């Protein structure tokens, strides 16, 4: 996976998360293992283990292997691996751009930006989607034709909390459960299982961004989306929620002509390069 920093530095590597996914989905044995791992009782057991005090033994090696600068985070003693994974960062380590004309990133991530086209396909967590299939709502998807799709892909080393990108009114909230089932190998011998990850989204509105959408995509296994209860009105930089262990994705969709993404990000996306951005960082302008 190729990535670039905002100053143009090219990074070419396959992170641990990518290696695991490639191993699991790249051969028959791995795909059989996925079916076992995603059994409900296995997922619950995995989540329970990561919430025990014993799981803290994995924290030091994780910090070391992923080169995480812990001076950026609140100085607390973690009671479990999951507590560590959803750790809070010091506000000064992630300053939020509060210029109302700037579009900001909701999270630390690797960002890809795509145009919204009818029946246009994109990949989320090794699964192909159209916007209609991602939302499971064709009427909602039609609002964004000709607009902009932002895929904020978090890896295990990223800060796993995310925020709203502007003041807005919450119009609707939707939850979509994850599914996994076998596909006939004769019809599809490349990926003989089909999956959709658990996802949640809210439809938002304000006068400048108009109707826009923010979605969180969780993991099929132990990953979990934890969104905070909210009123009908939300604020820019207000924390929306966090992910539990599993690696996750935030997606934002904007109507046509409401945002202008920074050119370096667009150029990277055209060349299949992700752009490394941070929570609260400017990624474009609001028209």
Residue pairs with C-beta under 8 A, 6 or more apart in sequence:
1 12
1 13
1 14
1 15
1 18
1 110
1 274
2 10
2 11
2 12
2 272
2 273
2 274
3 10
3 11
3 12
3 13
3 110
3 273
3 274
3 275
3 276
4 10
4 11
4 264
4 268
4 273
4 274
4 275
4 276
5 11
5 275
5 276
6 264
6 275
6 276
6 277
6 281
8 264
10 273
11 276
14 22
15 155
15 156
15 157
16 65
16 66
16 156
17 155
17 156
17 247
21 125
21 126
23 30
24 30
24 31
24 33
24 34
25 31
25 34
25 126
25 191
28 192
31 191
31 192
31 193
34 180
34 193
34 195
34 220
35 180
35 182
35 193
36 42
37 43
37 46
37 220
37 221
38 180
38 195
38 220
38 221
42 221
43 220
43 221
43 222
46 221
46 222
47 82
47 222
47 224
47 244
49 55
50 80
50 81
50 82
50 85
50 222
50 244
50 245
51 80
51 81
51 82
51 83
52 80
53 79
53 80
55 80
55 81
55 82
56 78
56 79
56 80
56 81
56 84
58 81
59 78
59 81
59 84
62 68
62 81
62 84
62 156
63 70
66 156
66 157
67 157
68 157
72 89
72 90
72 93
73 87
73 88
73 89
73 90
73 93
74 87
74 88
74 89
74 90
76 87
78 84
78 87
81 245
82 244
82 245
85 160
85 243
85 244
85 245
86 160
86 161
86 226
86 242
86 243
86 244
88 161
89 159
89 161
89 279
94 108
94 159
94 278
94 279
94 280
95 280
96 104
96 163
96 236
96 237
96 279
96 280
97 104
97 280
97 281
97 282
98 236
98 237
99 282
100 166
100 236
100 286
101 285
101 286
102 282
102 284
102 285
102 286
103 165
103 166
103 259
103 261
103 282
103 283
103 284
103 285
103 286
104 165
104 166
104 236
104 237
104 280
104 281
104 282
104 283
105 111
105 152
105 165
105 277
105 278
105 279
105 280
105 281
105 283
106 152
106 162
106 163
106 164
106 165
106 214
106 240
106 250
106 252
106 279
107 152
107 154
107 158
107 159
107 160
107 161
107 162
107 163
107 250
107 279
108 154
108 158
108 159
108 160
108 277
108 278
108 279
109 152
109 153
109 154
109 158
109 249
109 250
109 276
109 277
110 152
110 153
110 154
110 155
110 274
110 275
110 276
110 277
111 150
111 151
111 152
111 153
111 265
111 269
111 274
111 275
111 276
111 277
111 283
112 150
112 151
112 153
112 269
112 274
112 275
113 148
113 149
113 150
113 151
113 261
113 265
113 266
113 269
114 120
114 122
114 148
114 149
114 151
114 269
115 146
115 147
115 148
115 149
116 131
116 144
116 145
116 146
116 147
116 148
116 149
116 253
117 145
118 145
119 130
120 130
120 131
121 128
121 129
121 130
122 128
122 129
122 149
122 151
123 129
124 134
124 151
124 197
124 217
124 249
124 251
125 197
125 217
125 219
125 249
126 195
127 194
127 195
127 196
127 197
130 141
131 141
131 144
131 149
131 253
132 138
132 141
134 141
134 199
134 215
134 251
135 141
135 174
135 201
135 213
135 215
136 176
137 174
140 203
140 213
143 211
143 255
144 213
144 253
144 254
144 255
144 256
145 256
146 256
147 253
147 254
147 255
147 256
147 258
148 253
148 254
148 258
148 259
148 261
149 251
149 252
149 253
150 251
150 252
150 253
150 254
150 261
150 283
151 249
151 251
152 162
152 249
152 250
152 251
152 252
152 277
153 249
153 274
154 160
154 243
154 247
154 248
154 249
154 250
155 247
156 245
156 247
159 279
160 242
160 243
160 248
161 239
161 241
161 242
161 279
162 216
162 239
162 240
162 241
162 242
162 243
162 250
162 279
163 236
163 237
163 238
163 239
163 240
163 279
163 280
164 204
164 214
164 234
164 235
164 236
164 237
164 238
164 240
165 214
165 236
165 252
166 206
166 208
166 209
166 236
166 286
167 206
167 233
167 234
167 235
167 236
168 204
168 205
168 206
168 209
168 212
168 233
168 234
169 204
169 205
169 206
169 232
169 233
169 234
170 202
170 203
170 204
170 230
170 231
170 232
170 233
170 234
171 202
171 203
171 204
171 205
171 211
172 202
172 203
173 200
173 201
173 202
173 203
174 200
174 201
174 202
174 203
175 199
175 200
176 196
176 198
176 199
176 200
176 201
177 198
178 195
178 196
178 197
178 198
178 199
178 218
178 220
179 194
179 195
179 196
180 193
180 194
180 195
180 196
180 220
181 193
181 194
182 192
182 193
182 194
183 191
183 192
183 193
183 194
184 192
185 192
188 194
195 220
197 217
197 218
197 219
197 220
198 217
198 218
198 219
198 220
198 223
198 225
199 215
199 216
199 217
199 218
199 225
200 215
200 216
200 218
200 225
200 227
201 213
201 214
201 215
201 216
201 251
202 213
202 214
203 211
203 212
203 213
204 211
204 212
204 213
204 214
204 234
205 211
205 212
208 258
208 286
208 287
209 254
209 255
209 258
209 259
209 286
210 254
210 255
210 258
211 255
212 252
212 253
212 254
212 255
212 258
213 251
213 252
213 253
214 240
214 250
214 251
214 252
215 250
215 251
215 252
215 253
216 225
216 227
216 240
216 241
216 243
216 248
216 249
216 250
216 251
217 225
217 248
217 249
217 250
217 251
218 224
218 225
218 243
218 246
218 248
219 246
219 247
219 248
221 246
222 244
222 245
222 246
223 243
223 244
223 245
223 246
223 247
223 248
224 243
224 244
224 246
225 241
225 243
225 244
225 248
226 241
226 242
226 243
226 244
227 240
227 241
228 239
228 240
228 241
230 240
234 240
237 280
257 287
258 286
258 287
259 284
259 285
259 286
259 287
260 284
260 285
260 287
261 283
261 284
262 282
262 283
262 284
262 285
264 275
265 275
265 277
265 283
265 284
268 274
268 275
269 275
277 283
